[in-house]
Amino acid sequence: PPGRRVQSSKLSPTPPRLLTEEEYRLQGEVETRKALAELRSFCQSPEFSAWSTVSRIQSPKRFADFVGGASHVTPSEVSVHEREFGLESLFIDEQLFEEDDDDDDEEE
């Protein structure tokens, strides 16, 4: 009956499915690449005021290299990020938690 269809459509919408960690990471990479390409494109456009921008930034050469197609991060920044947030940090965190668990056993 048509009445039921109307009634069921008034029910609250189902919540969106949460992303898996892999989907979240992939979406972050895709969206970051897209945004960097848009930024690069804007910086190469006639509307962009290169001189006023360059006069306000700390590393004009690095910025020019980025606009020319170079990476937005340096190898040393990648290394620091990997140490702080990559697999190494997860391994270190696990070791710390394992040590804490061992300490708890000794106190009992």
N, C-alpha and C positions, 0 to 999 in steps of 0.2 A: 504493500500500500504506500502511496505517496507520503502520507503523514509520517511514517516511520523514517523515511529518508530525510525529511526536514528536521525531524527531532534528532536523528543521529548526527547531522551536520552541526548542530548547536553544541555538541559535546566539546570539551576543551581539546585543543590540538595536542597531538602527541609531542613530547619534547624531542628536540633534534638529537640524533645519534652523536655521541661524543667521539672525537677523533682518537685513533690509536696513537701511541707515541711516534711511530714511524710516519703516519699520515700527517701529524702535526709538524714533524721535522721537514718533511717533503714540502708541505704547503709553505712553511717559512722560507725555504730555499727558493721556491718558485716565485713567491711574492717579492722577496728581496731582490732577486735578479730583475724582475719586471720593474720595480721601483727605481733601481739603479739605472736601468736603460732609459726610463722616462726622465730621470734627473740629468743624465748625460745628454740626452736629446735636447732638453730645455737649455742646458748650458751652451749648446752649440747653435742655438737659434738666434736670430737677429734681435729679438726682444730682450735677450739677456745682457745685462750690463757687466761685462767682464772686468773692466777696470775698477769699478766700485766694489765688486765682490772680492777681487784679488787683494785690494788694499786693506780689507778687513780680516783676512784669514792668516793663520800662523804659518802655513806651509804652501805658498803659492805654486811652487814647482810640483809638489805632490798633487795639488788640485788640478793643475794643467795636465799632468800625466793621467789622472783619473778621467778627465774629460776626453782625453785622447784614446782611452780604452784600457788603461792599466787598472789593476785591482784596487778596490777601495780600502783594502787592509794590507799591511806589510807582513812579510813572513814572521817577523818577531811578534807582531800582534796576534797572528794565528797561533803561534806557539804558546803564548801566555794564555790565550783563550782555551786552548786544548788542555793546558795544565789545570786551569781553574774549573772548567766545565766539561771537559771531555772524559774519555774512558779512564784516564789516569786518576782523575779526582774521584770517580766512582769507586775505583779499586782501593784508593786510600781511605775513603769513607767506610767501605766495607771492613777494611782492616781495623779501623778505629772502633767500629761497633763490635767486631769480634773480640777485640781486646777488652772492651767494657764488659761484655758478656763473661769473659774469663774471670775478670776481677770480681764480679758478682758471685760467681761460684766459690771463689776462695773465701769470701766473707761468711758464707753460711756454715 
